[in-house]
């Protein structure tokens, strides 16, 4: 299997997720990350692999094809984490990819919208333990989202109905007042 050329925005810190030195060429790092991901869905330091494999298996049981990359060190900015996730997602298009580093997270998915992914990122990156962070991410994906669109439509319709009802009652009261006033006039 050949992999597309690795863009230069992939951080060298991704090498640590597969036990390579940061001086290793990036295309070799990403090839090894992709190979680990293809094997069991996890590219992480050895201490985290077993726990993350369990999270990936549990997610799969829930219908989530999860791939996880853990970097021991954070790159200079957090944006490259999403770039790494996108690179992995291009090879695994139906997967949801989570890339964690200390204090940061990046994601990619064609199954979940960006709002859901970023909510998951927010909970994942707050944990110093990547296994706990990955589990929190999966839990967030499983959490039903409040149906804001439906709520807004119902609220607008309720306000419109209340406005119409108020207008009808006001017109009825006005016509009743006019009828009473007409009855009180001397003939």
N, CA, C and O atoms as a DFTB+ gen file, in Angstrom:
748 C
 N C O
     1  1       0.851      -1.168       0.000
     2  2       0.000       0.000       0.000
     3  2       0.895       1.228       0.000
     4  3       1.812       1.333       0.815
     5  1       0.636       2.141      -0.897
     6  2       1.402       3.386      -0.907
     7  2       0.557       4.489      -0.299
     8  3      -0.666       4.505      -0.440
     9  1       1.220       5.400       0.370
    10  2       0.544       6.503       1.023
    11  2       0.820       7.776       0.250
    12  3       1.878       7.916      -0.365
    13  1      -0.125       8.708       0.276
    14  2       0.114       9.972      -0.421
    15  2       1.282      10.703       0.232
    16  3       1.603      10.454       1.394
    17  1       1.916      11.602      -0.514
    18  2       3.032      12.336       0.087
    19  2       2.557      13.112       1.311
    20  3       1.449      13.648       1.329
    21  1       3.398      13.163       2.317
    22  2       3.046      13.827       3.563
    23  2       3.325      15.310       3.436
    24  3       4.446      15.701       3.110
    25  1       2.316      16.151       3.691
    26  2       2.545      17.591       3.615
    27  2       3.458      18.060       4.743
    28  3       3.601      17.389       5.765
    29  1       4.060      19.200       4.543
    30  2       5.038      19.700       5.511
    31  2       4.402      20.228       6.790
    32  3       5.123      20.524       7.743
    33  1       3.084      20.358       6.846
    34  2       2.461      20.880       8.063
    35  2       2.240      19.813       9.130
    36  3       1.762      20.128      10.220
    37  1       2.572      18.582       8.843
    38  2       2.472      17.520       9.847
    39  2       3.620      17.732      10.839
    40  3       4.774      17.846      10.427
    41  1       3.318      17.786      12.134
    42  2       4.377      18.066      13.107
    43  2       5.302      16.876      13.332
    44  3       4.874      15.724      13.261
    45  1       6.560      17.162      13.601
    46  2       7.525      16.090      13.866
    47  2       7.154      15.335      15.143
    48  3       7.586      14.196      15.324
    49  1       6.375      15.937      16.018
    50  2       5.979      15.269      17.266
    51  2       5.158      14.011      17.018
    52  3       5.040      13.168      17.907
    53  1       4.586      13.870      15.819
    54  2       3.813      12.669      15.519
    55  2       4.710      11.437      15.533
    56  3       4.224      10.325      15.741
    57  1       6.004      11.614      15.317
    58  2       6.946      10.480      15.337
    59  2       6.945       9.792      16.698
    60  3       7.092       8.573      16.780
    61  1       6.780      10.574      17.769
    62  2       6.808       9.980      19.109
    63  2       5.645       9.026      19.333
    64  3       5.737       8.134      20.177
    65  1       4.543       9.195      18.591
    66  2       3.380       8.324      18.791
    67  2       3.666       6.896      18.344
    68  3       2.968       5.962      18.739
    69  1       4.685       6.733      17.527
    70  2       5.022       5.392      17.051
    71  2       6.449       5.001      17.424
    72  3       7.021       4.082      16.837
    73  1       7.015       5.696      18.390
    74  2       8.321       5.340      18.917
    75  2       9.508       5.735      18.058
    76  3      10.601       5.192      18.215
    77  1       9.296       6.680      17.147
    78  2      10.399       7.139      16.304
    79  2      10.951       8.464      16.839
    80  3      10.266       9.200      17.548
    81  1      12.173       8.738      16.491
    82  2      12.804       9.995      16.888
    83  2      12.243      11.137      16.041
    84  3      11.912      10.930      14.873
    85  1      12.131      12.346      16.615
    86  2      11.649      13.489      15.839
    87  2      12.493      13.798      14.602
    88  3      12.023      14.473      13.686
    89  1      13.722      13.315      14.569
    90  2      14.577      13.559      13.404
    91  2      14.232      12.650      12.227
    92  3      14.747      12.844      11.126
    93  1      13.363      11.658      12.447
    94  2      12.944      10.751      11.375
    95  2      12.165      11.556      10.335
    96  3      11.349      12.401      10.702
    97  1      12.401      11.308       9.050
    98  2      11.629      12.027       8.024
    99  2      10.120      11.825       8.229
   100  3       9.662      10.742       8.590
   101  1       9.375      12.895       7.987
   102  2       7.929      12.866       8.243
   103  2       7.197      11.798       7.437
   104  3       6.249      11.191       7.935
   105  1       7.625      11.562       6.197
   106  2       6.926      10.540       5.422
   107  2       7.073       9.159       6.057
   108  3       6.154       8.343       5.981
   109  1       8.227       8.889       6.687
   110  2       8.413       7.628       7.391
   111  2       7.554       7.582       8.652
   112  3       6.971       6.548       8.976
   113  1       7.480       8.708       9.358
   114  2       6.636       8.769      10.568
   115  2       5.182       8.489      10.214
   116  3       4.536       7.646      10.837
   117  1       4.669       9.202       9.208
   118  2       3.262       9.032       8.847
   119  2       2.996       7.640       8.287
   120  3       1.922       7.080       8.510
   121  1       3.953       7.077       7.569
   122  2       3.763       5.714       7.061
   123  2       3.635       4.740       8.228
   124  3       2.797       3.839       8.198
   125  1       4.460       4.919       9.247
   126  2       4.391       4.026      10.413
   127  2       3.106       4.274      11.204
   128  3       2.487       3.327      11.689
   129  1       2.698       5.545      11.340
   130  2       1.427       5.859      12.012
   131  2       0.283       5.200      11.254
   132  3      -0.580       4.570      11.865
   133  1       0.264       5.337       9.936
   134  2      -0.807       4.739       9.125
   135  2      -0.802       3.212       9.261
   136  3      -1.863       2.591       9.310
   137  1       0.378       2.613       9.320
   138  2       0.459       1.148       9.475
   139  2      -0.109       0.717      10.824
   140  3      -0.836      -0.273      10.903
   141  1       0.218       1.449      11.878
   142  2      -0.324       1.111      13.207
   143  2      -1.836       1.302      13.231
   144  3      -2.566       0.472      13.774
   145  1      -2.295       2.387      12.647
   146  2      -3.741       2.644      12.604
   147  2      -4.447       1.528      11.841
   148  3      -5.502       1.059      12.266
   149  1      -3.874       1.102      10.722
   150  2      -4.483       0.029       9.925
   151  2      -4.538      -1.271      10.711
   152  3      -5.462      -2.067      10.538
   153  1      -3.556      -1.489      11.574
   154  2      -3.479      -2.733      12.339
   155  2      -4.579      -2.832      13.395
   156  3      -5.342      -3.798      13.411
   157  1      -4.661      -1.822      14.286
   158  2      -5.626      -1.922      15.385
   159  2      -6.305      -0.599      15.754
   160  3      -6.967      -0.502      16.788
   161  1      -6.136       0.419      14.901
   162  2      -6.817       1.688      15.146
   163  2      -6.120       2.607      16.123
   164  3      -6.666       3.650      16.483
   165  1      -4.903       2.238      16.571
   166  2      -4.204       3.025      17.586
   167  2      -2.751       3.226      17.194
   168  3      -2.059       2.275      16.830
   169  1      -2.291       4.473      17.270
   170  2      -0.870       4.799      17.149
   171  2      -0.553       5.654      18.360
   172  3      -0.893       6.836      18.403
   173  1       0.095       5.055      19.338
   174  2       0.329       5.744      20.609
   175  2       1.564       5.158      21.283
   176  3       2.034       4.080      20.918
   177  1       2.083       5.884      22.274
   178  2       3.165       5.312      23.075
   179  2       2.705       3.988      23.698
   180  3       1.529       3.813      24.018
   181  1       3.639       3.078      23.861
   182  2       3.334       1.715      24.316
   183  2       2.488       1.660      25.583
   184  3       1.629       0.787      25.710
   185  1       2.712       2.569      26.513
   186  2       1.982       2.542      27.791
   187  2       0.481       2.767      27.616
   188  3      -0.306       2.348      28.465
   189  1       0.076       3.420      26.531
   190  2      -1.341       3.753      26.331
   191  2      -2.061       2.824      25.366
   192  3      -3.289       2.859      25.281
   193  1      -1.326       2.001      24.643
   194  2      -1.906       1.212      23.554
   195  2      -3.026       0.284      24.025
   196  3      -4.102       0.290      23.429
   197  1      -2.813      -0.497      25.055
   198  2      -3.842      -1.466      25.495
   199  2      -5.138      -0.771      25.888
   200  3      -6.219      -1.199      25.484
   201  1      -5.038       0.289      26.666
   202  2      -6.238       1.027      27.075
   203  2      -6.959       1.652      25.889
   204  3      -8.188       1.637      25.823
   205  1      -6.188       2.201      24.951
   206  2      -6.799       2.818      23.766
   207  2      -7.417       1.769      22.852
   208  3      -8.442       2.031      22.223
   209  1      -6.811       0.581      22.767
   210  2      -7.404      -0.492      21.968
   211  2      -8.771      -0.874      22.530
   212  3      -9.693      -1.179      21.772
   213  1      -8.902      -0.859      23.837
   214  2     -10.195      -1.152      24.465
   215  2     -11.217      -0.071      24.130
   216  3     -12.369      -0.377      23.824
   217  1     -10.797       1.191      24.187
   218  2     -11.700       2.301      23.835
   219  2     -12.147       2.169      22.380
   220  3     -13.325       2.345      22.070
   221  1     -11.202       1.858      21.485
   222  2     -11.516       1.692      20.066
   223  2     -12.488       0.528      19.870
   224  3     -13.435       0.641      19.091
   225  1     -12.263      -0.591      20.568
   226  2     -13.152      -1.755      20.461
   227  2     -14.553      -1.431      20.985
   228  3     -15.551      -1.812      20.373
   229  1     -14.625      -0.726      22.118
   230  2     -15.925      -0.335      22.671
   231  2     -16.657       0.618      21.723
   232  3     -17.871       0.518      21.546
   233  1     -15.915       1.533      21.123
   234  2     -16.517       2.465      20.172
   235  2     -17.050       1.698      18.958
   236  3     -18.141       1.978      18.463
   237  1     -16.270       0.741      18.496
   238  2     -16.688      -0.073      17.344
   239  2     -17.983      -0.817      17.664
   240  3     -18.856      -0.939      16.805
   241  1     -18.111      -1.314      18.893
   242  2     -19.335      -2.002      19.309
   243  2     -20.540      -1.059      19.275
   244  3     -21.680      -1.502      19.132
   245  1     -20.282       0.225      19.404
   246  2     -21.352       1.234      19.346
   247  2     -21.548       1.791      17.943
   248  3     -22.361       2.692      17.740
   249  1     -20.808       1.260      16.976
   250  2     -20.953       1.723      15.598
   251  2     -20.045       2.879      15.227
   252  3     -20.253       3.520      14.197
   253  1     -19.052       3.156      16.039
   254  2     -18.117       4.249      15.761
   255  2     -16.779       3.631      15.354
   256  3     -16.151       2.923      16.141
   257  1     -16.352       3.901      14.128
   258  2     -15.052       3.421      13.646
   259  2     -14.014       4.449      14.081
   260  3     -13.732       5.402      13.353
   261  1     -13.451       4.255      15.259
   262  2     -12.535       5.220      15.864
   263  2     -11.084       4.862      15.592
   264  3     -10.687       3.701      15.687
   265  1     -10.306       5.870      15.254
   266  2      -8.855       5.749      15.108
   267  2      -8.252       6.792      16.046
   268  3      -8.713       7.933      16.083
   269  1      -7.217       6.402      16.810
   270  2      -6.632       7.313      17.807
   271  2      -5.118       7.395      17.630
   272  3      -4.433       6.380      17.506
   273  1      -4.616       8.630      17.621
   274  2      -3.181       8.894      17.614
   275  2      -2.883       9.723      18.848
   276  3      -3.580      10.697      19.130
   277  1      -1.842       9.337      19.591
   278  2      -1.438      10.090      20.779
   279  2       0.009      10.526      20.594
   280  3       0.893       9.712      20.330
   281  1       0.227      11.823      20.738
   282  2       1.580      12.373      20.691
   283  2       2.008      12.718      22.114
   284  3       1.240      13.313      22.870
   285  1       3.221      12.349      22.473
   286  2       3.712      12.610      23.823
   287  2       3.980      14.093      24.059
   288  3       3.880      14.573      25.187
   289  1       4.320      14.814      22.997
   290  2       4.577      16.248      23.098
   291  2       3.668      16.986      22.133
   292  3       3.305      16.466      21.078
   293  1       3.305      18.211      22.511
   294  2       2.463      19.030      21.643
   295  2       3.318      19.793      20.638
   296  3       4.425      20.222      20.965
   297  1       2.816      19.964      19.421
   298  2       3.524      20.812      18.465
   299  2       3.388      22.278      18.893
   300  3       2.704      22.587      19.868
   301  1       4.038      23.162      18.164
   302  2       4.013      24.581      18.516
   303  2       2.628      25.192      18.535
   304  3       2.365      26.093      19.332
   305  1       1.741      24.725      17.680
   306  2       0.343      25.173      17.666
   307  2      -0.538      23.934      17.557
   308  3      -0.062      22.854      17.206
   309  1      -1.822      24.095      17.859
   310  2      -2.701      22.921      17.869
   311  2      -3.269      22.532      16.513
   312  3      -3.741      21.406      16.352
   313  1      -3.239      23.420      15.541
   314  2      -3.827      23.152      14.230
   315  2      -3.294      21.886      13.561
   316  3      -4.082      21.166      12.949
   317  1      -1.993      21.577      13.646
   318  2      -1.499      20.366      12.979
   319  2      -2.135      19.063      13.472
   320  3      -2.092      18.055      12.766
   321  1      -2.719      19.066      14.661
   322  2      -3.372      17.836      15.118
   323  2      -4.537      17.483      14.209
   324  3      -4.752      16.311      13.901
   325  1      -5.290      18.488      13.777
   326  2      -6.389      18.236      12.845
   327  2      -5.817      17.794      11.496
   328  3      -6.414      16.963      10.812
   329  1      -4.668      18.346      11.115
   330  2      -4.039      17.950       9.857
   331  2      -3.641      16.478       9.881
   332  3      -3.828      15.766       8.894
   333  1      -3.099      16.025      10.994
   334  2      -2.756      14.603      11.144
   335  2      -4.038      13.768      11.067
   336  3      -4.074      12.741      10.389
   337  1      -5.079      14.209      11.756
   338  2      -6.354      13.485      11.733
   339  2      -6.907      13.407      10.310
   340  3      -7.440      12.375       9.904
   341  1      -6.779      14.489       9.562
   342  2      -7.267      14.508       8.181
   343  2      -6.475      13.546       7.308
   344  3      -7.054      12.838       6.483
   345  1      -5.160      13.512       7.482
   346  2      -4.322      12.573       6.724
   347  2      -4.772      11.134       6.979
   348  3      -4.866      10.334       6.048
   349  1      -5.044      10.818       8.221
   350  2      -5.481       9.457       8.557
   351  2      -6.889       9.219       8.016
   352  3      -7.188       8.143       7.500
   353  1      -7.750      10.229       8.136
   354  2      -9.114      10.118       7.641
   355  2      -9.196       9.918       6.140
   356  3     -10.132       9.283       5.654
   357  1      -8.228      10.450       5.392
   358  2      -8.232      10.260       3.942
   359  2      -7.966       8.798       3.580
   360  3      -8.465       8.306       2.568
   361  1      -7.193       8.115       4.394
   362  2      -6.914       6.695       4.160
   363  2      -8.055       5.826       4.699
   364  3      -8.319       4.745       4.174
   365  1      -8.728       6.309       5.751
   366  2      -9.848       5.594       6.382
   367  2     -11.069       6.525       6.346
   368  3     -11.431       7.100       7.372
   369  1     -11.706       6.680       5.175
   370  2     -12.740       7.707       5.014
   371  2     -13.989       7.548       5.879
   372  3     -14.680       8.536       6.127
   373  1     -14.299       6.349       6.343
   374  2     -15.487       6.165       7.177
   375  2     -15.170       6.260       8.660
   376  3     -16.057       6.091       9.497
   377  1     -13.920       6.527       8.991
   378  2     -13.500       6.554      10.389
   379  2     -13.665       7.939      11.001
   380  3     -13.712       8.955      10.308
   381  1     -13.748       7.936      12.308
   382  2     -13.668       9.160      13.097
   383  2     -12.301       9.105      13.758
   384  3     -11.979       8.156      14.473
   385  1     -11.497      10.140      13.509
   386  2     -10.109      10.139      13.953
   387  2      -9.918      11.169      15.061
   388  3     -10.365      12.311      14.956
   389  1      -9.244      10.738      16.124
   390  2      -8.906      11.605      17.250
   391  2      -7.393      11.617      17.409
   392  3      -6.768      10.564      17.537
   393  1      -6.804      12.815      17.401
   394  2      -5.372      12.966      17.628
   395  2      -5.212      13.785      18.904
   396  3      -5.703      14.910      18.998
   397  1      -4.519      13.207      19.884
   398  2      -4.334      13.858      21.190
   399  2      -2.866      14.188      21.423
   400  3      -1.972      13.438      21.031
   401  1      -2.642      15.311      22.059
   402  2      -1.326      15.658      22.587
   403  2      -1.607      16.324      23.926
   404  3      -2.762      16.645      24.209
   405  1      -0.614      16.541      24.748
   406  2      -0.892      17.153      26.057
   407  2      -1.601      18.511      25.916
   408  3      -1.023      19.489      25.442
   409  1      -2.847      18.533      26.337
   410  2      -3.627      19.771      26.332
   411  2      -4.322      20.118      25.043
   412  3      -5.066      21.098      25.008
   413  1      -4.117      19.355      23.967
   414  2      -4.741      19.653      22.680
   415  2      -5.335      18.403      22.053
   416  3      -4.968      17.277      22.389
   417  1      -6.261      18.633      21.134
   418  2      -6.852      17.528      20.382
   419  2      -7.216      18.024      18.995
   420  3      -7.525      19.200      18.802
   421  1      -7.176      17.120      18.038
   422  2      -7.614      17.405      16.678
   423  2      -8.443      16.226      16.200
   424  3      -8.203      15.087      16.602
   425  1      -9.407      16.493      15.351
   426  2     -10.310      15.428      14.913
   427  2     -10.605      15.516      13.426
   428  3     -10.373      16.533      12.773
   429  1     -11.124      14.408      12.923
   430  2     -11.603      14.325      11.543
   431  2     -12.721      13.293      11.522
   432  3     -12.622      12.249      12.166
   433  1     -13.782      13.588      10.782
   434  2     -14.853      12.618      10.620
   435  2     -15.780      13.054       9.496
   436  3     -16.041      14.243       9.313
   437  1     -16.267      12.081       8.754
   438  2     -17.327      12.357       7.788
   439  2     -18.677      11.945       8.375
   440  3     -19.720      12.170       7.762
   441  1     -18.653      11.343       9.563
   442  2     -19.880      10.877      10.205
   443  2     -20.463      11.890      11.191
   444  3     -21.665      11.876      11.458
   445  1     -19.623      12.761      11.725
   446  2     -20.058      13.725      12.741
   447  2     -19.768      15.136      12.260
   448  3     -18.776      15.383      11.574
   449  1     -20.649      16.058      12.630
   450  2     -20.420      17.444      12.245
   451  2     -19.331      18.079      13.113
   452  3     -18.966      17.542      14.159
   453  1     -18.831      19.196      12.678
   454  2     -17.717      19.878      13.340
   455  2     -18.083      20.273      14.770
   456  3     -17.232      20.200      15.657
   457  1     -19.317      20.686      15.015
   458  2     -19.729      21.086      16.366
   459  2     -19.608      19.903      17.326
   460  3     -19.088      20.046      18.432
   461  1     -20.083      18.755      16.905
   462  2     -19.996      17.554      17.738
   463  2     -18.544      17.164      17.968
   464  3     -18.156      16.826      19.086
   465  1     -17.741      17.213      16.906
   466  2     -16.331      16.863      17.043
   467  2     -15.605      17.806      17.995
   468  3     -14.808      17.367      18.824
   469  1     -15.880      19.098      17.875
   470  2     -15.196      20.054      18.753
   471  2     -15.654      19.928      20.201
   472  3     -14.871      20.153      21.123
   473  1     -16.916      19.572      20.402
   474  2     -17.370      19.306      21.777
   475  2     -16.613      18.102      22.337
   476  3     -16.212      18.097      23.501
   477  1     -16.426      17.093      21.505
   478  2     -15.646      15.923      21.923
   479  2     -14.188      16.267      22.177
   480  3     -13.590      15.780      23.136
   481  1     -13.611      17.111      21.314
   482  2     -12.233      17.555      21.509
   483  2     -12.077      18.262      22.849
   484  3     -11.109      18.040      23.575
   485  1     -13.042      19.114      23.162
   486  2     -12.966      19.884      24.407
   487  2     -12.891      18.977      25.627
   488  3     -12.133      19.250      26.558
   489  1     -13.673      17.897      25.627
   490  2     -13.620      17.002      26.786
   491  2     -12.399      16.091      26.734
   492  3     -11.864      15.715      27.776
   493  1     -11.956      15.734      25.535
   494  2     -10.807      14.831      25.406
   495  2      -9.506      15.493      25.833
   496  3      -8.663      14.857      26.466
   497  1      -9.341      16.757      25.493
   498  2      -8.052      17.400      25.760
   499  2      -7.875      17.838      27.212
   500  3      -6.773      18.212      27.614
   501  1      -8.939      17.794      27.994
   502  2      -8.817      18.212      29.396
   503  2      -8.238      17.126      30.288
   504  3      -7.844      17.401      31.421
   505  1      -8.183      15.908      29.794
   506  2      -7.647      14.812      30.600
   507  2      -6.156      14.630      30.328
   508  3      -5.731      14.590      29.173
   509  1      -5.369      14.522      31.388
   510  2      -3.944      14.268      31.170
   511  2      -3.671      12.826      30.728
   512  3      -2.577      12.519      30.255
   513  1      -4.658      11.948      30.881
   514  2      -4.517      10.552      30.497
   515  2      -5.187      10.356      29.137
   516  3      -6.393      10.576      29.026
   517  1      -4.449       9.948      28.095
   518  2      -5.040       9.792      26.768
   519  2      -6.171       8.768      26.705
   520  3      -7.105       8.929      25.920
   521  1      -6.100       7.724      27.517
   522  2      -7.158       6.713      27.502
   523  2      -8.460       7.321      28.030
   524  3      -9.525       7.127      27.444
   525  1      -8.367       8.046      29.121
   526  2      -9.543       8.716      29.690
   527  2     -10.060       9.769      28.720
   528  3     -11.269       9.909      28.534
   529  1      -9.141      10.510      28.101
   530  2      -9.538      11.526      27.128
   531  2     -10.246      10.921      25.928
   532  3     -11.260      11.452      25.475
   533  1      -9.725       9.816      25.407
   534  2     -10.355       9.153      24.264
   535  2     -11.736       8.611      24.641
   536  3     -12.673       8.689      23.847
   537  1     -11.859       8.066      25.849
   538  2     -13.162       7.566      26.297
   539  2     -14.149       8.720      26.456
   540  3     -15.323       8.582      26.112
   541  1     -13.687       9.845      26.968
   542  2     -14.554      11.023      27.107
   543  2     -15.003      11.515      25.725
   544  3     -16.142      11.951      25.559
   545  1     -14.120      11.444      24.752
   546  2     -14.452      11.828      23.378
   547  2     -15.572      10.929      22.840
   548  3     -16.553      11.422      22.282
   549  1     -15.423       9.634      23.005
   550  2     -16.437       8.689      22.536
   551  2     -17.763       8.922      23.269
   552  3     -18.829       8.901      22.654
   553  1     -17.692       9.141      24.568
   554  2     -18.913       9.408      25.335
   555  2     -19.622      10.652      24.814
   556  3     -20.851      10.688      24.742
   557  1     -18.849      11.669      24.453
   558  2     -19.446      12.903      23.915
   559  2     -20.110      12.620      22.567
   560  3     -21.177      13.162      22.279
   561  1     -19.491      11.782      21.745
   562  2     -20.099      11.433      20.454
   563  2     -21.417      10.699      20.647
   564  3     -22.337      10.843      19.843
   565  1     -21.506       9.915      21.709
   566  2     -22.730       9.149      21.996
   567  2     -23.823       9.997      22.632
   568  3     -24.987       9.597      22.640
   569  1     -23.469      11.154      23.160
   570  2     -24.434      12.004      23.852
   571  2     -25.399      12.622      22.838
   572  3     -24.965      13.259      21.878
   573  1     -26.698      12.436      23.047
   574  2     -27.650      13.054      22.124
   575  2     -27.554      14.574      22.213
   576  3     -27.392      15.145      23.292
   577  1     -27.657      15.198      21.069
   578  2     -27.578      16.653      21.001
   579  2     -28.988      17.220      21.057
   580  3     -29.906      16.704      20.420
   581  1     -29.145      18.290      21.828
   582  2     -30.445      18.941      21.940
   583  2     -30.888      19.391      20.545
   584  3     -30.096      19.985      19.813
   585  1     -32.135      19.120      20.169
   586  2     -32.610      19.464      18.827
   587  2     -32.957      20.958      18.701
   588  3     -34.129      21.333      18.719
   589  1     -31.935      21.790      18.575
   590  2     -32.148      23.236      18.539
   591  2     -33.012      23.669      17.362
   592  3     -33.809      24.596      17.509
   593  1     -32.887      23.043      16.220
   594  2     -33.684      23.438      15.061
   595  2     -35.162      23.207      15.331
   596  3     -35.988      24.082      15.071
   597  1     -35.493      22.048      15.845
   598  2     -36.886      21.748      16.167
   599  2     -37.401      22.701      17.236
   600  3     -38.512      23.220      17.126
   601  1     -36.604      22.932      18.264
   602  2     -36.993      23.851      19.328
   603  2     -37.274      25.250      18.774
   604  3     -38.263      25.884      19.145
   605  1     -36.403      25.723      17.890
   606  2     -36.570      27.059      17.306
   607  2     -37.840      27.140      16.470
   608  3     -38.574      28.125      16.556
   609  1     -38.106      26.118      15.664
   610  2     -39.315      26.113      14.841
   611  2     -40.560      26.126      15.720
   612  3     -41.487      26.897      15.472
   613  1     -40.585      25.284      16.738
   614  2     -41.737      25.241      17.652
   615  2     -41.900      26.582      18.360
   616  3     -43.020      27.072      18.499
   617  1     -40.811      27.174      18.803
   618  2     -40.872      28.466      19.486
   619  2     -41.401      29.560      18.559
   620  3     -42.237      30.362      18.977
   621  1     -40.937      29.610      17.321
   622  2     -41.414      30.615      16.366
   623  2     -42.899      30.413      16.087
   624  3     -43.664      31.377      16.039
   625  1     -43.303      29.162      15.905
   626  2     -44.732      28.889      15.663
   627  2     -45.581      29.270      16.874
   628  3     -46.682      29.799      16.717
   629  1     -45.076      29.005      18.082
   630  2     -45.821      29.369      19.295
   631  2     -45.963      30.882      19.409
   632  3     -47.036      31.374      19.757
   633  1     -44.906      31.621      19.124
   634  2     -44.973      33.088      19.178
   635  2     -45.935      33.612      18.112
   636  3     -46.716      34.526      18.379
   637  1     -45.885      33.044      16.914
   638  2     -46.798      33.465      15.845
   639  2     -48.248      33.179      16.231
   640  3     -49.127      34.017      16.026
   641  1     -48.493      31.997      16.789
   642  2     -49.857      31.654      17.218
   643  2     -50.328      32.581      18.329
   644  3     -51.479      33.015      18.328
   645  1     -49.452      32.884      19.272
   646  2     -49.824      33.804      20.367
   647  2     -50.113      35.194      19.825
   648  3     -51.034      35.865      20.290
   649  1     -49.330      35.628      18.846
   650  2     -49.556      36.947      18.237
   651  2     -50.907      36.984      17.525
   652  3     -51.663      37.942      17.684
   653  1     -51.209      35.973      16.761
   654  2     -52.486      35.911      16.038
   655  2     -53.648      35.842      17.021
   656  3     -54.643      36.547      16.856
   657  1     -53.526      34.996      18.044
   658  2     -54.584      34.879      19.048
   659  2     -54.808      36.209      19.764
   660  3     -55.949      36.601      20.011
   661  1     -53.726      36.896      20.094
   662  2     -53.845      38.203      20.757
   663  2     -54.571      39.186      19.848
   664  3     -55.446      39.918      20.309
   665  1     -54.225      39.214      18.577
   666  2     -54.870      40.125      17.617
   667  2     -56.358      39.796      17.483
   668  3     -57.194      40.699      17.477
   669  1     -56.691      38.513      17.377
   670  2     -58.098      38.106      17.254
   671  2     -58.876      38.511      18.507
   672  3     -59.970      39.065      18.393
   673  1     -58.340      38.249      19.688
   674  2     -59.034      38.600      20.929
   675  2     -59.176      40.111      21.071
   676  3     -60.206      40.600      21.536
   677  1     -58.148      40.847      20.673
   678  2     -58.217      42.306      20.754
   679  2     -59.280      42.844      19.796
   680  3     -60.049      43.731      20.168
   681  1     -59.335      42.325      18.581
   682  2     -60.353      42.758      17.620
   683  2     -61.758      42.391      18.096
   684  3     -62.700      43.165      17.925
   685  1     -61.891      41.203      18.696
   686  2     -63.187      40.780      19.204
   687  2     -63.624      41.701      20.355
   688  3     -64.782      42.112      20.433
   689  1     -62.675      42.014      21.240
   690  2     -62.994      42.903      22.365
   691  2     -63.371      44.292      21.855
   692  3     -64.280      44.924      22.394
   693  1     -62.686      44.765      20.830
   694  2     -62.983      46.077      20.252
   695  2     -64.381      46.091      19.633
   696  3     -65.140      47.042      19.818
   697  1     -64.711      45.032      18.900
   698  2     -66.031      44.993      18.265
   699  2     -67.128      44.829      19.312
   700  3     -68.230      45.346      19.132
   701  1     -66.845      44.120      20.397
   702  2     -67.819      43.989      21.475
   703  2     -68.036      45.347      22.136
   704  3     -69.167      45.726      22.440
   705  1     -66.936      46.080      22.356
   706  2     -67.048      47.421      22.945
   707  2     -67.844      48.341      22.038
   708  3     -68.673      49.111      22.524
   709  1     -67.620      48.284      20.752
   710  2     -68.348      49.133      19.815
   711  2     -69.824      48.762      19.796
   712  3     -70.690      49.634      19.719
   713  1     -70.104      47.477      19.867
   714  2     -71.511      47.042      19.852
   715  2     -72.208      47.511      21.121
   716  3     -73.360      47.941      21.073
   717  1     -71.512      47.430      22.267
   718  2     -72.098      47.896      23.521
   719  2     -72.279      49.398      23.505
   720  3     -73.286      49.900      24.005
   721  1     -71.338      50.122      22.949
   722  2     -71.440      51.574      22.872
   723  2     -72.614      51.986      21.979
   724  3     -73.334      52.945      22.257
   725  1     -72.775      51.218      20.893
   726  2     -73.900      51.505      19.986
   727  2     -75.231      51.235      20.666
   728  3     -76.207      51.933      20.390
   729  1     -75.301      50.250      21.540
   730  2     -76.530      49.911      22.237
   731  2     -76.853      50.957      23.297
   732  3     -78.021      51.164      23.625
   733  1     -75.852      51.605      23.827
   734  2     -76.059      52.604      24.875
   735  2     -76.461      53.967      24.310
   736  3     -76.921      54.819      25.070
   737  1     -76.307      54.196      23.037
   738  2     -76.634      55.490      22.438
   739  2     -78.150      55.643      22.381
   740  3     -78.867      54.688      22.082
   741  1     -78.634      56.851      22.671
   742  2     -80.072      57.076      22.569
   743  2     -80.514      57.023      21.127
   744  3     -79.792      57.438      20.221
   745  1     -81.694      56.513      20.930
   746  2     -82.233      56.432      19.574
   747  2     -83.259      57.456      19.312
   748  3     -83.807      57.513      18.211
